[in-house]
Amino acid sequence: MSLKKCVSVILALILVAVLCVPSFAEDAYPESAHNYADDAYETWTYEVADAPLGVAVTFSEDTYVEPYTSRIFFGDVITIGDILDSLKAVGDYIAIYDLDGDRVGFYSGDELAGATVYVPTAGFEIILCSDSENNYYGFRVTDVRACTEDDFVTVTIHSGISEDYDSEDTLFAGETFNAPYYYDREGLVFAGWACSEHGPVVYEGGDKIANDGKNTELWAVWVRLALGDDEIYDFNNSRSYFNVNGEDKYYIDADDYRSMQINLYKNYGVGPYPSVIVSIVLATYPDWEWQGSCYGMSTTAALQHFGMIDLLSAQDASSLSELEADDELVSAINYYQSQVATSWLTEFKANNPGTANYKAVLSEMYDSVSAGNLVMFTFYSGSAFITNGHTVLLCGAYTNPAGEHVFIAYDVNLPWDYSAFGGYDSRFVASADFSEISYEDSTLGAVHWTDDFTQFTSFDRELENSPVSWYQTLFNHLARVIKLIFTSILTIFK
């Protein structure tokens, strides 16, 4: 071969090599050894030529490293060094940084398997760090592409509070983001996010939302409460006992006790009223040891709200929250507490979860609370006849993303849940079909409720109101039962 031909062949080979290098380099995406080594600390850097909007980095489905966790050793710990060793983190991780040195993400386990990560610069650095045991596949980048405007979406937040709380953020399509959580505000409870104005709750506050590549608008859902922050007592039911002047006892003064006896007799003392509890109330001295006054506190809070009684003037207070638990107020509360003995004729009731009647009772209660009514709710862990119960005031309701029905309560056992820090934590959750209701993951048994507080006018402490005779009450009760029977039948055939 002549020298001229040799030079031509060499130049041709060089030209082919030069032309092939860019294509080869761009296809050679970063990947670790499979499996990666123990005690490794390796880095890979990759950059594309033109990506002013950043790059999208996709990883293979088999990407996996040992989960990164903290280890607490409960063996023989003798020295400070042993303690520090016992707290060392174990496992492996992958970290991704942009070209400015800012960390994009920290990943372990299968968090990157099949994932696409957005990096805001034209390239990135990957770091894989492993400990001395349990090495796995590692990672493999399958695609890196320059982002375009089509890769981004706008998320618009309508807070329902003021424009200061509204926001508009640009996100990489497919990126998950946290729906903001708003603390409850005076008279309002934050229930979650809807996808349309006045729509149902679709996401709860703080939920991670996977963006589907379309512009998203979220509307905050606020529930207006039927009872204001200043319309609740600033003291509580003290769990087991109501504490007055350092003494745990059931206190009621002689005048209130006499009024209680007269009203009980006027309302229920004539006729075949089969209540052992009422007989005990009428026969005993008013200094009982007892288990709280939740019913009385709930009743008086509701009656004060509706202007049916006046508890404020005695202490020259402007709201219920200003009142102190002096003997006069405690006596008034416990006067109404005694009416729980007669409530079986004045409330909607259901004893057995899952039955048609139970579903109808809970469904009616949800409709009433949702309509803005204040509802007194008494519940039991089992049957109402064999176990103690508790009473709260239901002030608002909404349906959560799971289709469950949530009731917001003022609980006299924990008033700070209702007012301080805007934390409405006393929430009862009924199943989507109303077959059961629970509180703090504990399923309740028998339930009673009423939104008709006019029934308490017949128990006026001053004995000025006309009583409701037992047969009138019984008639009202039977009317409620008949209504629930028809509601239950309709529920079955829906």
Summary of the structure (lengths in Angstrom):
residues: 494
radius of gyration: 34.1
end to end distance: 94.4
largest distance: 131.9
contacts: 1474
relative contact order: 0.10
helix: 31%
strand: 26%
